[in-house]
Amino acid sequence: MSVKIMPHHLHHTLPKPSVKQTSESKATEKNSFQNMLAKTLESQDELKISKHAEKRMMDRGIEISNETWNEIQTKVREARDKGVNDSLVLTNDAAFVISATNDTVITAMDREEAASQLFTNINGAIIINN
């Protein structure tokens, strides 16, 4: 008499190898996660410049120092935290309409051009004396 072994009888469950995490590997994972989270949050706070605004800045020769740019980013974050969606940002040399919601510079112009403009669809203004 022959015995036929059915596939469901072949189930052999091997114990999963136990991986013991040391406190050092846990700390490394935690630091790695914290670094990744910090980088993600940092990049989310960086203002982007729309193609339209970039072209206008280039056409008009508008240059912003790193110090002023950082101040603009900080003030836009503060405005967003206070409920501002779209803001007019005035510096000594330029004017920007910035979507605080999307962290995006929508348009840019020099201060002379801004003096004769009517700004609509904004609910906040930021004035930076640089």
Backbone bond lengths (Angstrom), bond angles and torsions (degrees), N, CA, C in turn:
res aa  C-N    CA-C-N  psi(-1)  N-CA   C-N-CA  omega(-1)  CA-C   N-CA-C  phi
1 M - - - 1.417 - - 1.523 107.58 -
2 S 1.303 114.95 134.47 1.457 118.09 179.36 1.526 108.85 -105.41
3 V 1.277 114.21 146.14 1.469 120.08 179.75 1.521 107.75 -106.56
4 K 1.285 114.44 126.28 1.451 119.96 179.29 1.533 107.91 -99.85
5 I 1.307 116.22 126.99 1.460 120.17 179.85 1.524 107.50 -96.93
6 M 1.293 115.38 123.45 1.457 121.78 -179.99 1.534 108.78 -83.80
7 P 1.307 116.75 148.36 1.464 120.49 -176.89 1.528 113.85 -54.74
8 H 1.313 118.31 -34.88 1.466 118.31 -178.10 1.522 112.11 -69.50
9 H 1.296 117.67 -13.54 1.451 121.08 176.16 1.528 111.30 -83.76
10 L 1.308 116.99 -10.00 1.457 120.25 -176.69 1.522 112.62 -89.90
11 H 1.287 116.52 4.30 1.471 118.58 -179.35 1.511 109.21 -66.87
12 H 1.264 114.01 112.44 1.456 120.23 173.57 1.509 106.22 -117.22
13 T 1.265 115.85 116.02 1.448 117.87 179.26 1.514 108.94 -94.37
14 L 1.291 112.84 116.69 1.454 118.94 177.15 1.521 107.66 -92.28
15 P 1.275 115.99 140.06 1.461 116.74 178.33 1.527 110.11 -64.78
16 K 1.329 114.92 140.01 1.453 118.91 178.49 1.521 108.35 -69.57
17 P 1.300 114.82 139.14 1.454 116.69 179.31 1.523 109.38 -63.18
18 S 1.277 115.05 136.20 1.453 118.90 -178.36 1.519 108.59 -85.44
19 V 1.310 114.06 126.48 1.452 120.18 179.08 1.512 106.53 -106.25
20 K 1.273 114.49 113.10 1.448 119.49 -178.48 1.512 108.41 -94.71
21 Q 1.335 116.18 120.13 1.450 119.55 178.67 1.518 108.65 -87.21
22 T 1.273 114.05 129.35 1.453 118.14 176.13 1.516 108.28 -81.12
23 S 1.298 116.10 162.22 1.464 118.91 178.77 1.523 109.90 -63.46
24 E 1.342 116.64 -28.18 1.465 120.49 178.41 1.526 110.52 -67.65
25 S 1.338 117.69 -43.57 1.466 119.63 -179.45 1.521 110.49 -69.76
26 K 1.342 117.32 -33.00 1.463 119.81 176.20 1.523 110.03 -66.07
27 A 1.314 117.07 -41.74 1.467 121.14 179.40 1.519 110.46 -64.23
28 T 1.340 116.54 -39.74 1.463 120.60 179.05 1.519 110.30 -64.06
29 E 1.341 116.22 -44.06 1.462 120.27 177.56 1.517 110.67 -61.12
30 K 1.330 116.54 -43.30 1.460 121.10 -178.58 1.533 109.80 -63.93
31 N 1.337 116.86 -46.39 1.463 120.36 179.02 1.520 110.96 -62.64
32 S 1.320 116.25 -40.76 1.452 120.76 179.74 1.532 110.04 -62.05
33 F 1.315 116.53 -44.44 1.457 121.22 179.29 1.525 110.30 -64.42
34 Q 1.328 116.75 -43.98 1.462 120.77 -179.76 1.528 110.52 -63.04
35 N 1.317 116.99 -40.63 1.465 120.26 177.88 1.525 110.72 -63.33
36 M 1.318 115.63 -44.67 1.456 120.42 -179.89 1.537 110.19 -62.96
37 L 1.314 117.02 -43.73 1.458 121.75 179.36 1.527 110.39 -63.34
38 A 1.318 117.27 -44.28 1.470 121.12 179.46 1.519 110.68 -61.61
39 K 1.336 117.08 -42.86 1.461 120.25 179.40 1.521 111.02 -64.64
40 T 1.335 116.44 -40.02 1.457 120.83 179.13 1.522 110.64 -64.04
41 L 1.327 116.65 -46.39 1.455 120.45 179.90 1.518 110.77 -65.11
42 E 1.313 116.38 -39.29 1.467 120.84 179.28 1.523 110.47 -62.83
43 S 1.324 116.84 -44.64 1.464 119.62 -178.72 1.527 111.29 -69.58
44 Q 1.328 117.00 -27.38 1.462 119.30 177.47 1.521 111.03 -69.56
45 D 1.328 117.31 -29.28 1.448 120.94 -178.52 1.523 112.93 -82.77
46 E 1.304 118.54 -10.61 1.447 120.64 -179.75 1.524 109.45 -75.64
47 L 1.325 114.49 132.10 1.460 118.73 176.99 1.515 110.26 -73.26
48 K 1.299 114.55 139.61 1.459 120.44 174.03 1.529 106.95 -101.45
49 I 1.303 115.72 155.33 1.460 119.99 177.92 1.520 107.58 -113.77
50 S 1.325 116.17 122.33 1.463 119.62 179.40 1.522 109.03 -64.32
51 K 1.326 116.47 159.97 1.462 120.53 178.78 1.531 110.36 -60.59
52 H 1.325 116.47 -38.65 1.464 121.54 178.83 1.535 110.16 -60.57
53 A 1.343 116.08 -49.64 1.462 120.07 -178.92 1.527 111.08 -65.28
54 E 1.322 116.52 -39.44 1.469 120.56 179.02 1.536 110.33 -60.74
55 K 1.324 116.44 -43.65 1.465 120.86 179.79 1.525 110.23 -64.11
56 R 1.317 116.47 -43.95 1.468 120.03 179.80 1.526 111.02 -63.39
57 M 1.323 117.17 -39.80 1.466 120.28 178.68 1.525 110.43 -64.42
58 M 1.312 116.93 -42.08 1.458 120.77 179.59 1.527 110.38 -66.63
59 D 1.338 117.01 -46.53 1.463 121.37 -178.98 1.529 112.04 -60.76
60 R 1.331 116.67 -34.53 1.460 121.30 -175.43 1.532 112.70 -98.46
61 G 1.312 117.01 0.23 1.457 120.72 179.17 1.522 113.52 65.54
62 I 1.315 116.55 32.52 1.469 121.13 -179.58 1.524 108.76 -82.19
63 E 1.322 115.15 122.03 1.461 121.17 176.80 1.516 108.36 -124.02
64 I 1.307 115.86 138.55 1.458 121.71 -178.88 1.529 107.76 -121.23
65 S 1.327 116.55 130.50 1.463 120.05 178.36 1.529 109.54 -69.16
66 N 1.323 116.29 158.01 1.466 120.41 178.11 1.524 110.83 -59.23
67 E 1.318 116.27 -39.12 1.466 120.79 -179.49 1.530 110.84 -62.00
68 T 1.325 116.61 -46.45 1.463 120.63 178.91 1.520 110.51 -66.25
69 W 1.338 117.09 -41.36 1.463 121.43 179.32 1.524 110.56 -59.78
70 N 1.332 116.48 -43.85 1.472 120.29 178.83 1.522 110.79 -63.62
71 E 1.321 116.80 -39.10 1.462 120.25 178.39 1.532 110.77 -65.83
72 I 1.320 116.64 -40.77 1.470 120.49 177.21 1.525 109.77 -60.09
73 Q 1.330 116.86 -47.31 1.469 120.54 -179.97 1.529 111.28 -59.33
74 T 1.324 116.45 -43.32 1.466 120.78 179.86 1.525 110.71 -62.62
75 K 1.331 116.82 -45.92 1.462 120.78 -178.18 1.531 111.82 -68.12
76 V 1.321 117.16 -34.94 1.466 120.05 177.43 1.530 109.78 -66.62
77 R 1.328 117.06 -39.75 1.478 120.36 176.08 1.526 110.44 -60.60
78 E 1.338 115.98 -45.86 1.468 120.40 178.84 1.527 110.59 -60.45
79 A 1.322 116.18 -43.87 1.466 120.60 179.15 1.526 110.58 -61.44
80 R 1.333 116.74 -44.40 1.467 120.66 178.96 1.517 110.18 -60.00
81 D 1.331 116.96 -41.95 1.464 120.72 179.62 1.529 112.09 -63.77
82 K 1.334 116.32 -24.09 1.464 120.97 178.98 1.525 112.37 -94.23
83 G 1.338 116.32 6.04 1.463 119.97 174.75 1.517 115.26 97.89
84 V 1.319 117.80 7.06 1.462 120.06 178.65 1.524 109.22 -77.44
85 N 1.322 116.02 132.64 1.464 120.81 178.19 1.520 111.61 -96.86
86 D 1.323 116.21 -50.56 1.465 121.99 -179.10 1.517 108.30 -128.68
87 S 1.328 115.39 131.66 1.448 120.00 -173.04 1.517 112.18 -128.74
88 L 1.319 115.73 147.83 1.451 122.38 169.56 1.521 106.27 -94.74
89 V 1.322 117.02 124.74 1.458 121.94 178.51 1.525 107.43 -113.28
90 L 1.331 115.02 120.20 1.462 120.66 179.25 1.522 109.48 -109.56
91 T 1.322 116.51 128.50 1.455 122.20 170.71 1.530 106.24 -115.22
92 N 1.320 117.59 177.99 1.469 119.90 178.91 1.523 111.90 -61.29
93 D 1.342 116.88 -30.54 1.461 121.08 -173.02 1.517 115.19 -108.57
94 A 1.320 117.94 -18.62 1.463 119.47 -171.18 1.526 111.69 -148.41
95 A 1.319 113.85 167.90 1.462 122.29 174.17 1.522 107.62 -132.77
96 F 1.322 115.68 138.90 1.464 121.24 -178.39 1.525 108.57 -132.03
97 V 1.315 116.36 141.66 1.456 120.65 166.72 1.522 104.69 -103.61
98 I 1.341 114.78 122.79 1.470 120.77 -173.81 1.514 109.90 -124.67
99 S 1.317 115.74 131.64 1.459 121.46 172.58 1.529 107.00 -83.06
100 A 1.333 116.07 107.86 1.460 120.10 178.29 1.526 109.87 -69.10
101 T 1.310 116.08 -30.95 1.461 121.18 -179.91 1.527 110.79 -63.60
102 N 1.339 116.69 -43.01 1.473 121.52 -177.14 1.522 113.22 -101.55
103 D 1.341 117.37 2.24 1.472 121.42 -177.29 1.528 111.05 51.43
104 T 1.334 116.25 48.16 1.457 120.41 -175.67 1.520 111.15 -133.79
105 V 1.335 115.56 131.71 1.454 120.88 172.37 1.528 106.12 -76.16
106 I 1.316 116.23 119.08 1.467 120.96 -175.55 1.519 111.34 -86.15
107 T 1.339 115.89 -44.29 1.463 119.80 179.13 1.519 109.40 -150.76
108 A 1.324 114.88 161.90 1.464 120.94 -178.33 1.523 109.22 -143.74
109 M 1.324 115.35 147.70 1.466 120.62 175.35 1.519 108.66 -153.80
110 D 1.326 115.74 159.80 1.454 117.54 176.89 1.526 108.58 -77.84
111 R 1.341 117.06 166.54 1.456 120.60 -174.14 1.525 112.71 -65.07
112 E 1.324 118.07 -33.50 1.467 120.09 177.88 1.521 110.68 -61.11
113 E 1.320 115.40 -47.12 1.467 120.23 179.22 1.526 110.57 -64.89
114 A 1.327 116.68 -38.27 1.465 121.37 -178.35 1.524 111.80 -65.84
115 A 1.332 116.40 -28.39 1.468 120.46 -177.29 1.522 112.30 -61.69
116 S 1.318 117.42 -26.97 1.466 119.86 -177.38 1.525 112.59 -106.41
117 Q 1.309 117.70 14.39 1.459 121.16 -176.99 1.527 112.13 -101.46
118 L 1.304 114.82 153.29 1.455 122.36 171.12 1.527 105.91 -107.32
119 F 1.318 117.04 124.69 1.458 120.80 -178.21 1.519 109.07 -102.73
120 T 1.329 115.73 124.90 1.462 120.96 179.75 1.524 109.33 -120.75
121 N 1.300 114.97 168.23 1.465 122.29 177.03 1.521 113.06 59.10
122 I 1.324 116.83 34.55 1.457 120.89 172.69 1.521 107.06 -119.80
123 N 1.304 116.91 151.59 1.462 118.55 176.48 1.531 111.03 -130.51
124 G 1.328 115.44 25.28 1.450 119.67 175.52 1.514 109.83 -167.74
125 A 1.320 115.43 155.47 1.465 120.43 176.94 1.521 108.39 -135.45
126 I 1.318 115.37 141.58 1.459 122.81 178.85 1.525 106.63 -126.50
127 I 1.319 116.64 125.34 1.458 120.73 179.17 1.524 107.80 -114.81
128 I 1.329 115.00 123.78 1.462 121.22 -178.02 1.524 107.98 -120.00
129 N 1.314 116.22 117.65 1.459 121.43 175.70 1.520 108.16 -93.24
130 N 1.305 116.34 109.25 1.455 119.20 -178.43 1.507 111.18 -114.94
